[in-house]
Structures are given as structure tokens and as C-alpha cells.
Amino acid sequence: MADDEIDYNIVFPDAVVSDRHWRGTKEPVVVLLGWAGCKDKHLSKYSSIYNEQGCVTIRYTAPLKTVFISESFGYKEMKSTALKLLEILYDYEVENSPIFFHTFSNGGFMLYRYIVELLHSDKQFSSLRVIGAVVDSAPGSGNVRGALRALTATLGPKISPVLRYVLLALFAVTVFLLRVVLYPLTKYIHKNHYDAVKDRPPTWPHFFLYSRADQVIRHRDVEIFMKTLKQKGVAVDSFDFASTAHVSHFRDFPEQYASKCRNFLVACMEDLKGSKLKKRQKVLSQ
């Protein structure tokens, strides 16, 4: 579906399913932000995890040129996209529902960064109740080799070898200059997504799904990021799939992946209702 040049998909759950899972409260709205080059048919498999749980889902993937070109050169094109995505919540009158994010790779996390900034600074969105976020295979920082692998996978096998090498070479030089060599001088003008969220993180709980075998996003980048969030008081949970490739955890372990996402969502909803706090208080008083 299109809205002001943004292509997204929104799915409303069956009322019976929603009532069975979320009786007595509004069902969550899950916003899924796809990885660079992600096709909607792939993202829809992830959204089905939440649709089966009685949630509203919104799916969106930023265009390749935005991820690999605009962001690399410091153009904040994604900021306007983030604004439009949040406005969709009001268009469908679900702004009073619990909001939950599921973001994939740096492509999704770049967009998530601007959403977080808007939620921090824009009074228009101050009433939104974000309850948590799943972060799959992200975030990574200053990894030129990983970025090249991501672009190679995104270009696919159909592109001519000559054009592939030219594009990869241009991209490698650009990223190396802007994000490695010149970044210490330019970061105050335009921070990358990794540093921006790490320096001013959101307050809601995060669940990081990653792998030591990931050849695109270094596991130590994810672990350093998680450590920083914990130090700043953010509730953080994580799971290392150990053997899975980049954004392949669900493909290799579908039941385990889906179960972890559902359990985390339920825990976030319980935190919203205060039931966990009551349970803790009951245990302490015994």
C-alpha cells in the first residue's frame, strides 16, 4: 500500500484471535523494518509471527539507494520516512495501542534510529506507548567489509560482473572515506546510526538476536552496543544463534526464533500492565 511515496503493508488481525491473546487490553501494533534489499514476501513471514498472536503489523523496507547512498553521504532522507511511518499510526487510529518494533540489519536500524530521535524530540509523538523492540542482526559500526558483503548480496547474481565491481569499488571508497577516515571530524555534524542510538538510547526494553557467524555485522559490535545500553539503564536481553548467517536466524531455526519473539512481546505487554511488578512484590512479601 502507498502513502505519500512510502510503500508499506498493514495487516489487522482477526478479532477473535486478537481477543483470545489480548483480552482486556488493546492489541500491540508491531512495526517491522526490513533489511536492505528485503522483499515484502520475506518480511511478511516475520509479520505472520505477530499476526498469529493477534497483533496489528506494519511492514516497511527503505529503498536501496537510501540505505547505501543517502545515508553514506550523510543525507537524512530516512528522517522524513520515519516521520511518515509514525503518522501512519494516527491515520489508522492505532496511536493509543502499545507499539512494538522489529528491525533487521543496519538497513532497518538506520530507519529505527530516526524513529527513536523523533520519539525523543517531537511532542506530536509523546503520547505513543512504545513497549519494546527486537533487533535482528544489528547494529554494526564502521565495518567496510561487512557493508560490501551486504551490498554484494543485495545486488544479486543477475547484475553484470563489470558493473558489480565498479559499484562495489565506488561504495567501498565512499564508505571508507566518510565513515572511517573522516568520521572523527564529521560525526558532530552527522552521527552514524550506531553512535546516535548508543549515545541517546530509547528507554524501552530491547531483545537482540545475533550470531557469531554473521559475516556482515560483527558480533562484538552488537555486544558493545548492548553493554552500553545496559549501563544507561535500558533493559536488554539477547540470544546468540552462534552458527547462523546474517539475517538467517528465522530461516534456520523458525520455531525457536518465533517463540523468542512472541515471549519477548508478551513480557513487554506484562510490563506495561504492571503484572510483573505485582508478581515481584508478591514474592518479596512472602
Protein Blocks (a to p, Z undefined) as FASTA:
>chain_A
ZZehiacddddddfklmmmmmgoiacddddddddehiafklmmmmmmmmmmnopacdddd
ddfklmmmmmmnopakklmmmmmmmmmmmmnopmmpccddddedjklmmmmmmmmmmmmm
mmklmmpccfbdcdehiacehilklmmmmmmmmnommbcfklmmmmmmmmmmmmmmmmmm
mmmmmmmmmccfklmmmmmccfbdcdddddfklckbcfklmmmmmmmmmmnopacdddde
hlacehilmmmmmmlmmmmmmmmmmmmmmmmnommmmmmmmmmmZZ
